């Protein structure tokens, strides 16, 4: 009897935790600035992670994302973000969107009411950027 109640409690807590995490992350998205570190420092969308387009594969690998994670990219006008999008899709990522330039990324966030999820420091920090070459 006690074991059954304990299992019910564990299941209830698991469901509650899952619902809380989902509610907290529901309007959060992964927004990646694919420009250079210098451009990022000059100004970027708040909460955007810096992974230059020429290091996108290495940067994404460091984030340990599932292949079906929604990923939103932007750069100055959209061309570098498009290169990054194609590279990620080639690597098997299925939900990659090129938002275009910084202004378009900001407009998208404003229109949808969504916000970038907080960076955990593994990518996009001022101390660490992902620079490299194409495969």
Secondary structure, DSSP 8 states (H G I E B T S, - for coil): -HHHHHHHHHHHHHHHHHHHHHHHHTTEEEEEE-S-HHHHHH---TT-EE--GGGHHHHHHHHT--TT--EEEEESSSHHHHHHHHHHHHTT---EEEEEEHHHHHHHHHHHT-EE----SSSS-SS--------
